[in-house]
């Protein structure tokens, strides 16, 4: 960690900060209000497309109620330890969008708008009831690299990879879930906001995994997509925040077939369970 991120970033690693970026709140250059998740406003006041926009008459008052910087429990953490080099560390009107991980204070809360694409999202129709699956990952008694691993279904392996990526900070698991090219459609509180190149999604998710003190990652719902087009999985992510308090969010993942199993094509973050 002393020389940079703990994983090989797909977007090229940490870069010199642009004029849109400012020192993170872990350094000496603390800027902006030091607010905790309970007293900041939620990212719903936008231009309707995920981009942060100030309402007329609110100006700085609105901006000051949003997140600034980030907080990491490790006092040694610095900006160059992030694998993703494009974060915005404060809300800048019309130039940045809310990160999917806005509620995780261990990572910056904004992405530059020129890294985001507003497209027509894929319509996913979920059918049927909960689908049972079998965990076969690192924590399984049979062992992750045992020959029995390949005897499990592609869905079992992909959901096990998803769990292992968060529980064990295992980037090989994340590698199998994110394609090398393409895009991931991003949802916040159930609303489509933008799409990211898969490399950008990989790096910000790997940063989240590495900086978050995960206590549990429980896949609470798995449902089939109509037309045999894959599955939608919902996970409850429990973690310890920068102030030592227990928090939880719900993450959703649309898994669609690929040559190696399933890859993430849509990803969402919500503070309440979607269904």
Phi and psi in degrees as GROMACS dihedral restraints (atoms count N, CA, C in turn):
[ dihedral_restraints ]
;  ai    aj    ak    al  type     phi  dphi    fc
    3     4     5     6     1   -60.5    20    10
    4     5     6     7     1   -32.7    20    10
    6     7     8     9     1  -103.3    20    10
    7     8     9    10     1     1.1    20    10
    9    10    11    12     1   150.6    20    10
   10    11    12    13     1  -163.9    20    10
   12    13    14    15     1   -67.3    20    10
   13    14    15    16     1   160.4    20    10
   15    16    17    18     1   -85.6    20    10
   16    17    18    19     1    -2.4    20    10
   18    19    20    21     1  -135.9    20    10
   19    20    21    22     1   162.2    20    10
   21    22    23    24     1   -83.5    20    10
   22    23    24    25     1   109.1    20    10
   24    25    26    27     1   -69.7    20    10
   25    26    27    28     1   140.4    20    10
   27    28    29    30     1   -84.1    20    10
   28    29    30    31     1   -16.4    20    10
   30    31    32    33     1   -94.5    20    10
   31    32    33    34     1     8.2    20    10
   33    34    35    36     1   104.4    20    10
   34    35    36    37     1     1.3    20    10
   36    37    38    39     1    89.4    20    10
   37    38    39    40     1  -179.6    20    10
   39    40    41    42     1   -66.1    20    10
   40    41    42    43     1   139.3    20    10
   42    43    44    45     1  -123.5    20    10
   43    44    45    46     1   165.4    20    10
   45    46    47    48     1   -59.4    20    10
   46    47    48    49     1   138.3    20    10
   48    49    50    51     1   -68.4    20    10
   49    50    51    52     1   140.5    20    10
   51    52    53    54     1   -85.3    20    10
   52    53    54    55     1   179.9    20    10
   54    55    56    57     1   -66.4    20    10
   55    56    57    58     1   -14.3    20    10
   57    58    59    60     1   -81.8    20    10
   58    59    60    61     1   -13.1    20    10
   60    61    62    63     1  -107.5    20    10
   61    62    63    64     1   151.8    20    10
   63    64    65    66     1  -136.9    20    10
   64    65    66    67     1   163.4    20    10
   66    67    68    69     1   -55.8    20    10
   67    68    69    70     1   137.5    20    10
   69    70    71    72     1   -67.6    20    10
   70    71    72    73     1   162.2    20    10
   72    73    74    75     1   -75.8    20    10
   73    74    75    76     1     1.3    20    10
   75    76    77    78     1   -83.2    20    10
   76    77    78    79     1   -16.6    20    10
   78    79    80    81     1   -90.4    20    10
   79    80    81    82     1  -169.6    20    10
   81    82    83    84     1   -77.8    20    10
   82    83    84    85     1   -21.1    20    10
   84    85    86    87     1   -89.2    20    10
   85    86    87    88     1    60.5    20    10
   87    88    89    90     1   -65.9    20    10
   88    89    90    91     1   130.7    20    10
   90    91    92    93     1  -132.6    20    10
   91    92    93    94     1   155.0    20    10
   93    94    95    96     1    75.2    20    10
   94    95    96    97     1   173.1    20    10
   96    97    98    99     1   -68.4    20    10
   97    98    99   100     1   140.6    20    10
   99   100   101   102     1   -94.3    20    10
  100   101   102   103     1    84.4    20    10
  102   103   104   105     1  -106.2    20    10
  103   104   105   106     1   148.8    20    10
  105   106   107   108     1   -98.4    20    10
  106   107   108   109     1   166.4    20    10
  108   109   110   111     1   -55.1    20    10
  109   110   111   112     1   -29.1    20    10
  111   112   113   114     1   -71.4    20    10
  112   113   114   115     1   -19.6    20    10
  114   115   116   117     1  -125.6    20    10
  115   116   117   118     1    24.6    20    10
  117   118   119   120     1  -108.8    20    10
  118   119   120   121     1   152.8    20    10
  120   121   122   123     1   -75.7    20    10
  121   122   123   124     1   159.0    20    10
  123   124   125   126     1   -87.8    20    10
  124   125   126   127     1   154.5    20    10
  126   127   128   129     1   -79.7    20    10
  127   128   129   130     1    67.9    20    10
  129   130   131   132     1  -113.5    20    10
  130   131   132   133     1   -17.3    20    10
  132   133   134   135     1   -88.1    20    10
  133   134   135   136     1    94.2    20    10
  135   136   137   138     1  -138.1    20    10
  136   137   138   139     1  -171.9    20    10
  138   139   140   141     1   -85.3    20    10
  139   140   141   142     1    12.2    20    10
  141   142   143   144     1    88.9    20    10
  142   143   144   145     1    -1.8    20    10
  144   145   146   147     1  -127.2    20    10
  145   146   147   148     1    17.2    20    10
  147   148   149   150     1    95.0    20    10
  148   149   150   151     1   -16.0    20    10
  150   151   152   153     1   -81.8    20    10
  151   152   153   154     1   138.1    20    10
  153   154   155   156     1   -71.0    20    10
  154   155   156   157     1   128.8    20    10
  156   157   158   159     1  -141.1    20    10
  157   158   159   160     1   136.0    20    10
  159   160   161   162     1   -81.3    20    10
  160   161   162   163     1   134.3    20    10
  162   163   164   165     1   -73.5    20    10
  163   164   165   166     1   149.7    20    10
  165   166   167   168     1   -60.1    20    10
  166   167   168   169     1   130.8    20    10
  168   169   170   171     1    90.7    20    10
  169   170   171   172     1   -10.9    20    10
  171   172   173   174     1   -93.5    20    10
  172   173   174   175     1   -44.8    20    10
  174   175   176   177     1    50.2    20    10
  175   176   177   178     1  -131.3    20    10
  177   178   179   180     1   -63.6    20    10
  178   179   180   181     1   -30.9    20    10
  180   181   182   183     1   -61.3    20    10
  181   182   183   184     1   -42.5    20    10
  183   184   185   186     1   -64.9    20    10
  184   185   186   187     1   -46.0    20    10
  186   187   188   189     1   -62.9    20    10
  187   188   189   190     1   -37.0    20    10
  189   190   191   192     1   -71.2    20    10
  190   191   192   193     1   -13.7    20    10
  192   193   194   195     1   -93.5    20    10
  193   194   195   196     1     0.3    20    10
  195   196   197   198     1   -95.2    20    10
  196   197   198   199     1   166.7    20    10
  198   199   200   201     1   -64.2    20    10
  199   200   201   202     1   145.0    20    10
  201   202   203   204     1  -127.7    20    10
  202   203   204   205     1   138.2    20    10
  204   205   206   207     1    64.4    20    10
  205   206   207   208     1  -154.6    20    10
  207   208   209   210     1  -151.2    20    10
  208   209   210   211     1   165.1    20    10
  210   211   212   213     1  -133.4    20    10
  211   212   213   214     1   124.7    20    10
  213   214   215   216     1  -120.8    20    10
  214   215   216   217     1   138.2    20    10
  216   217   218   219     1   -66.7    20    10
  217   218   219   220     1   -22.9    20    10
  219   220   221   222     1   -84.0    20    10
  220   221   222   223     1   111.9    20    10
  222   223   224   225     1   -66.3    20    10
  223   224   225   226     1   -13.1    20    10
  225   226   227   228     1   -83.2    20    10
  226   227   228   229     1    -9.6    20    10
  228   229   230   231     1   -68.0    20    10
  229   230   231   232     1   134.6    20    10
  231   232   233   234     1  -132.0    20    10
  232   233   234   235     1   167.1    20    10
  234   235   236   237     1   -56.8    20    10
  235   236   237   238     1   -37.9    20    10
  237   238   239   240     1   -72.6    20    10
  238   239   240   241     1    -5.2    20    10
  240   241   242   243     1   -79.5    20    10
  241   242   243   244     1   -16.6    20    10
  243   244   245   246     1   -71.4    20    10
  244   245   246   247     1   140.6    20    10
  246   247   248   249     1   -75.3    20    10
  247   248   249   250     1   -32.1    20    10
  249   250   251   252     1   -86.2    20    10
  250   251   252   253     1   124.7    20    10
  252   253   254   255     1  -100.3    20    10
  253   254   255   256     1    10.7    20    10
  255   256   257   258     1  -114.3    20    10
  256   257   258   259     1     8.0    20    10
  258   259   260   261     1   -56.5    20    10
  259   260   261   262     1   150.5    20    10
  261   262   263   264     1  -103.2    20    10
  262   263   264   265     1   130.5    20    10
  264   265   266   267     1   -93.9    20    10
  265   266   267   268     1    -6.7    20    10
  267   268   269   270     1  -145.3    20    10
  268   269   270   271     1   158.4    20    10
  270   271   272   273     1   -75.2    20    10
  271   272   273   274     1   122.9    20    10
  273   274   275   276     1  -118.4    20    10
  274   275   276   277     1   117.4    20    10
  276   277   278   279     1   -53.2    20    10
  277   278   279   280     1   132.2    20    10
  279   280   281   282     1    68.4    20    10
  280   281   282   283     1     3.1    20    10
  282   283   284   285     1  -116.8    20    10
  283   284   285   286     1   -11.4    20    10
  285   286   287   288     1  -142.3    20    10
  286   287   288   289     1   162.7    20    10
  288   289   290   291     1  -122.1    20    10
  289   290   291   292     1   162.4    20    10
  291   292   293   294     1   -68.7    20    10
  292   293   294   295     1   133.7    20    10
  294   295   296   297     1   -67.6    20    10
  295   296   297   298     1   149.5    20    10
  297   298   299   300     1   -57.0    20    10
  298   299   300   301     1   -23.4    20    10
  300   301   302   303     1  -108.5    20    10
  301   302   303   304     1    37.9    20    10
  303   304   305   306     1   -56.9    20    10
  304   305   306   307     1   -33.3    20    10
  306   307   308   309     1   -84.5    20    10
  307   308   309   310     1    -0.9    20    10
  309   310   311   312     1  -100.8    20    10
  310   311   312   313     1   109.3    20    10
  312   313   314   315     1   -76.6    20    10
  313   314   315   316     1    -5.5    20    10
  315   316   317   318     1   -77.2    20    10
  316   317   318   319     1   -11.5    20    10
  318   319   320   321     1  -126.9    20    10
  319   320   321   322     1   155.1    20    10
  321   322   323   324     1   -59.9    20    10
  322   323   324   325     1   155.3    20    10
  324   325   326   327     1   -94.8    20    10
  325   326   327   328     1    -0.2    20    10
  327   328   329   330     1  -139.3    20    10
  328   329   330   331     1   150.3    20    10
  330   331   332   333     1  -118.8    20    10
  331   332   333   334     1   144.1    20    10
  333   334   335   336     1   -64.6    20    10
  334   335   336   337     1   139.1    20    10
  336   337   338   339     1   -65.3    20    10
  337   338   339   340     1   -24.3    20    10
  339   340   341   342     1   -75.7    20    10
  340   341   342   343     1    -1.5    20    10
  342   343   344   345     1   -98.7    20    10
  343   344   345   346     1    -2.3    20    10
  345   346   347   348     1  -110.9    20    10
  346   347   348   349     1   151.5    20    10
  348   349   350   351     1  -127.5    20    10
  349   350   351   352     1   125.6    20    10
  351   352   353   354     1   -95.7    20    10
  352   353   354   355     1   108.3    20    10
  354   355   356   357     1  -123.3    20    10
  355   356   357   358     1   178.6    20    10
  357   358   359   360     1   -83.4    20    10
  358   359   360   361     1   116.0    20    10
  360   361   362   363     1   -68.0    20    10
  361   362   363   364     1   153.5    20    10
  363   364   365   366     1   -70.6    20    10
  364   365   366   367     1   132.3    20    10
  366   367   368   369     1   -82.0    20    10
  367   368   369   370     1   121.7    20    10
  369   370   371   372     1  -113.3    20    10
  370   371   372   373     1   125.1    20    10
  372   373   374   375     1  -109.6    20    10
  373   374   375   376     1   115.7    20    10
  375   376   377   378     1   -89.5    20    10
  376   377   378   379     1   134.0    20    10
  378   379   380   381     1  -128.3    20    10
  379   380   381   382     1   159.8    20    10
  381   382   383   384     1    75.6    20    10
  382   383   384   385     1  -177.2    20    10
  384   385   386   387     1  -101.6    20    10
  385   386   387   388     1  -175.1    20    10
  387   388   389   390     1   -56.5    20    10
  388   389   390   391     1   136.8    20    10
  390   391   392   393     1  -102.7    20    10
  391   392   393   394     1   125.7    20    10
  393   394   395   396     1   -73.0    20    10
  394   395   396   397     1   146.2    20    10
  396   397   398   399     1  -143.3    20    10
  397   398   399   400     1   166.8    20    10
  399   400   401   402     1  -119.3    20    10
  400   401   402   403     1   124.8    20    10
  402   403   404   405     1   -73.7    20    10
  403   404   405   406     1   132.3    20    10
  405   406   407   408     1  -138.9    20    10
  406   407   408   409     1    28.0    20    10
  408   409   410   411     1   -88.6    20    10
  409   410   411   412     1  -154.7    20    10
  411   412   413   414     1   -59.5    20    10
  412   413   414   415     1   -37.4    20    10
  414   415   416   417     1   -84.0    20    10
  415   416   417   418     1    -0.8    20    10
  417   418   419   420     1   -71.6    20    10
  418   419   420   421     1   148.4    20    10
  420   421   422   423     1   -63.1    20    10
  421   422   423   424     1   -27.3    20    10
  423   424   425   426     1   -76.2    20    10
  424   425   426   427     1   -15.6    20    10
  426   427   428   429     1    88.0    20    10
  427   428   429   430     1   139.3    20    10
  429   430   431   432     1   -62.3    20    10
  430   431   432   433     1   -37.7    20    10
  432   433   434   435     1  -101.2    20    10
  433   434   435   436     1    16.6    20    10
  435   436   437   438     1   -75.8    20    10
  436   437   438   439     1   161.1    20    10
  438   439   440   441     1   -63.5    20    10
  439   440   441   442     1   -23.6    20    10
  441   442   443   444     1   -70.3    20    10
  442   443   444   445     1   -19.2    20    10
  444   445   446   447     1   -55.8    20    10
  445   446   447   448     1   -41.9    20    10
  447   448   449   450     1   -74.3    20    10
  448   449   450   451     1    -9.2    20    10
  450   451   452   453     1   -83.1    20    10
  451   452   453   454     1   -10.2    20    10
  453   454   455   456     1   -84.1    20    10
  454   455   456   457     1   162.5    20    10
  456   457   458   459     1   -71.2    20    10
  457   458   459   460     1   162.9    20    10
  459   460   461   462     1   -61.6    20    10
  460   461   462   463     1   -35.5    20    10
  462   463   464   465     1   -66.2    20    10
  463   464   465   466     1   -44.5    20    10
  465   466   467   468     1   -55.9    20    10
  466   467   468   469     1   -45.9    20    10
  468   469   470   471     1   -67.2    20    10
  469   470   471   472     1   -41.0    20    10
  471   472   473   474     1   -68.1    20    10
  472   473   474   475     1   -42.7    20    10
  474   475   476   477     1   -67.7    20    10
  475   476   477   478     1   -34.5    20    10
  477   478   479   480     1   -66.1    20    10
  478   479   480   481     1   -40.7    20    10
  480   481   482   483     1   -61.1    20    10
  481   482   483   484     1   -42.0    20    10
  483   484   485   486     1   -61.2    20    10
  484   485   486   487     1   -46.0    20    10
  486   487   488   489     1   -64.9    20    10
  487   488   489   490     1   -43.9    20    10
  489   490   491   492     1   -64.9    20    10
  490   491   492   493     1   -35.7    20    10
  492   493   494   495     1   -58.0    20    10
  493   494   495   496     1   -40.3    20    10
  495   496   497   498     1   -84.6    20    10
  496   497   498   499     1   -43.1    20    10
  498   499   500   501     1   -70.9    20    10
  499   500   501   502     1   -42.4    20    10
  501   502   503   504     1  -107.7    20    10
  502   503   504   505     1     4.1    20    10
  504   505   506   507     1    50.7    20    10
  505   506   507   508     1    48.5    20    10
  507   508   509   510     1   -99.8    20    10
  508   509   510   511     1   106.5    20    10
  510   511   512   513     1   -77.0    20    10
  511   512   513   514     1   -21.4    20    10
  513   514   515   516     1   -63.4    20    10
  514   515   516   517     1   -35.8    20    10
  516   517   518   519     1   -64.7    20    10
  517   518   519   520     1   -43.2    20    10
  519   520   521   522     1   -65.6    20    10
  520   521   522   523     1   -35.5    20    10
  522   523   524   525     1   -56.9    20    10
  523   524   525   526     1   -37.3    20    10
  525   526   527   528     1   -77.5    20    10
  526   527   528   529     1   -14.4    20    10
  528   529   530   531     1   -99.4    20    10
  529   530   531   532     1   -15.3    20    10
  531   532   533   534     1  -120.0    20    10
  532   533   534   535     1   125.7    20    10
  534   535   536   537     1   -68.9    20    10
  535   536   537   538     1   159.9    20    10
  537   538   539   540     1   -77.5    20    10
  538   539   540   541     1   -17.1    20    10
  540   541   542   543     1  -146.5    20    10
  541   542   543   544     1   170.5    20    10
  543   544   545   546     1   105.7    20    10
  544   545   546   547     1  -167.3    20    10
  546   547   548   549     1  -138.5    20    10
  547   548   549   550     1   159.1    20    10
  549   550   551   552     1  -120.7    20    10
  550   551   552   553     1   127.3    20    10
  552   553   554   555     1   -82.4    20    10
  553   554   555   556     1   130.5    20    10
  555   556   557   558     1  -107.0    20    10
  556   557   558   559     1   133.2    20    10
  558   559   560   561     1  -123.1    20    10
  559   560   561   562     1   138.5    20    10
  561   562   563   564     1  -123.8    20    10
  562   563   564   565     1   122.6    20    10
  564   565   566   567     1    51.2    20    10
  565   566   567   568     1    41.0    20    10
  567   568   569   570     1    82.4    20    10
  568   569   570   571     1    -0.5    20    10
  570   571   572   573     1  -109.4    20    10
  571   572   573   574     1   130.5    20    10
  573   574   575   576     1   -66.3    20    10
  574   575   576   577     1   132.3    20    10
  576   577   578   579     1  -118.2    20    10
  577   578   579   580     1   -38.8    20    10
  579   580   581   582     1  -174.5    20    10
  580   581   582   583     1   175.7    20    10
  582   583   584   585     1  -117.9    20    10
  583   584   585   586     1   151.7    20    10
  585   586   587   588     1  -122.0    20    10
  586   587   588   589     1   147.3    20    10
  588   589   590   591     1   -57.6    20    10
  589   590   591   592     1   145.0    20    10
  591   592   593   594     1   -58.4    20    10
  592   593   594   595     1   -31.9    20    10
  594   595   596   597     1   -64.9    20    10
  595   596   597   598     1   -41.0    20    10
  597   598   599   600     1   -65.1    20    10
  598   599   600   601     1   -44.4    20    10
  600   601   602   603     1   -61.6    20    10
  601   602   603   604     1   -41.9    20    10
  603   604   605   606     1   -59.1    20    10
  604   605   606   607     1   -48.2    20    10
  606   607   608   609     1   -68.3    20    10
  607   608   609   610     1   -42.9    20    10
  609   610   611   612     1   -69.9    20    10
  610   611   612   613     1   -30.3    20    10
  612   613   614   615     1   -73.8    20    10
  613   614   615   616     1   -39.8    20    10
  615   616   617   618     1   -63.3    20    10
  616   617   618   619     1   -39.1    20    10
  618   619   620   621     1   -60.5    20    10
  619   620   621   622     1   -44.0    20    10
  621   622   623   624     1   -60.0    20    10
  622   623   624   625     1   -47.8    20    10
  624   625   626   627     1   -60.4    20    10
  625   626   627   628     1   -42.4    20    10
  627   628   629   630     1   -74.4    20    10
  628   629   630   631     1   -33.1    20    10
  630   631   632   633     1   -91.2    20    10
  631   632   633   634     1   -13.9    20    10
  633   634   635   636     1   -94.6    20    10
  634   635   636   637     1   136.1    20    10
  636   637   638   639     1   -87.8    20    10
  637   638   639   640     1    84.0    20    10
  639   640   641   642     1   -73.0    20    10
  640   641   642   643     1   131.7    20    10
  642   643   644   645     1  -105.2    20    10
  643   644   645   646     1   -26.4    20    10
  645   646   647   648     1  -160.9    20    10
  646   647   648   649     1   146.9    20    10
  648   649   650   651     1  -138.9    20    10
  649   650   651   652     1    97.3    20    10
  651   652   653   654     1  -110.2    20    10
  652   653   654   655     1   118.6    20    10
  654   655   656   657     1   -79.1    20    10
  655   656   657   658     1   106.8    20    10
  657   658   659   660     1   -96.0    20    10
  658   659   660   661     1   -12.7    20    10
  660   661   662   663     1  -157.2    20    10
  661   662   663   664     1   135.1    20    10
  663   664   665   666     1  -136.0    20    10
  664   665   666   667     1   124.7    20    10
  666   667   668   669     1  -135.0    20    10
  667   668   669   670     1   153.0    20    10
  669   670   671   672     1   -82.5    20    10
  670   671   672   673     1   147.1    20    10
  672   673   674   675     1   -92.6    20    10
  673   674   675   676     1   136.2    20    10
  675   676   677   678     1   -56.7    20    10
  676   677   678   679     1   142.1    20    10
  678   679   680   681     1    84.4    20    10
  679   680   681   682     1    16.3    20    10
  681   682   683   684     1    56.8    20    10
  682   683   684   685     1    41.6    20    10
  684   685   686   687     1  -101.2    20    10
  685   686   687   688     1    10.0    20    10
  687   688   689   690     1   126.8    20    10
  688   689   690   691     1  -153.8    20    10
  690   691   692   693     1  -142.0    20    10
  691   692   693   694     1   157.8    20    10
  693   694   695   696     1  -117.5    20    10
  694   695   696   697     1   124.3    20    10
  696   697   698   699     1  -112.9    20    10
  697   698   699   700     1   138.8    20    10
  699   700   701   702     1  -115.8    20    10
  700   701   702   703     1   131.0    20    10
  702   703   704   705     1  -123.8    20    10
  703   704   705   706     1   140.4    20    10
  705   706   707   708     1   -94.8    20    10
  706   707   708   709     1   116.8    20    10
  708   709   710   711     1  -103.5    20    10
  709   710   711   712     1   114.4    20    10
  711   712   713   714     1  -105.4    20    10
  712   713   714   715     1   135.7    20    10
  714   715   716   717     1  -153.6    20    10
  715   716   717   718     1   166.6    20    10
  717   718   719   720     1  -100.1    20    10
  718   719   720   721     1   125.7    20    10
  720   721   722   723     1   -82.1    20    10
  721   722   723   724     1  -177.6    20    10
  723   724   725   726     1   -65.7    20    10
  724   725   726   727     1   -17.1    20    10
  726   727   728   729     1  -103.3    20    10
  727   728   729   730     1     8.1    20    10
  729   730   731   732     1    86.0    20    10
  730   731   732   733     1     8.4    20    10
  732   733   734   735     1   -93.1    20    10
  733   734   735   736     1   148.3    20    10
  735   736   737   738     1   -79.9    20    10
  736   737   738   739     1   133.4    20    10
  738   739   740   741     1  -132.8    20    10
  739   740   741   742     1   164.8    20    10
  741   742   743   744     1  -148.4    20    10
  742   743   744   745     1   147.8    20    10
  744   745   746   747     1  -135.0    20    10
  745   746   747   748     1   167.7    20    10
  747   748   749   750     1  -115.0    20    10
  748   749   750   751     1   131.1    20    10
  750   751   752   753     1  -114.7    20    10
  751   752   753   754     1   137.0    20    10
  753   754   755   756     1  -117.4    20    10
  754   755   756   757     1   146.0    20    10
  756   757   758   759     1  -137.7    20    10
  757   758   759   760     1   123.8    20    10
  759   760   761   762     1   -91.4    20    10
  760   761   762   763     1   118.7    20    10
  762   763   764   765     1  -107.8    20    10
  763   764   765   766     1   121.0    20    10
  765   766   767   768     1  -123.7    20    10
  766   767   768   769     1   153.1    20    10
  768   769   770   771     1   -60.5    20    10
  769   770   771   772     1   143.4    20    10
  771   772   773   774     1  -139.4    20    10
  772   773   774   775     1   179.4    20    10
  774   775   776   777     1   -63.1    20    10
  775   776   777   778     1   -28.4    20    10
  777   778   779   780     1  -102.7    20    10
  778   779   780   781     1     2.9    20    10
  780   781   782   783     1   140.9    20    10
  781   782   783   784     1  -106.4    20    10
  783   784   785   786     1  -134.5    20    10
  784   785   786   787     1   145.5    20    10
  786   787   788   789     1  -126.8    20    10
  787   788   789   790     1   158.3    20    10
  789   790   791   792     1   -79.9    20    10
  790   791   792   793     1   123.1    20    10
  792   793   794   795     1  -113.4    20    10
  793   794   795   796     1   -20.5    20    10
  795   796   797   798     1  -137.8    20    10
  796   797   798   799     1   145.5    20    10
  798   799   800   801     1  -144.0    20    10
  799   800   801   802     1   137.3    20    10
  801   802   803   804     1  -133.6    20    10
  802   803   804   805     1   154.5    20    10
  804   805   806   807     1  -127.5    20    10
  805   806   807   808     1   129.0    20    10
  807   808   809   810     1  -139.1    20    10
  808   809   810   811     1   151.3    20    10
  810   811   812   813     1   -88.0    20    10
  811   812   813   814     1   -14.5    20    10
  813   814   815   816     1  -127.4    20    10
  814   815   816   817     1   154.5    20    10
  816   817   818   819     1   -64.1    20    10
  817   818   819   820     1   129.3    20    10
  819   820   821   822     1   -68.4    20    10
  820   821   822   823     1   -35.3    20    10
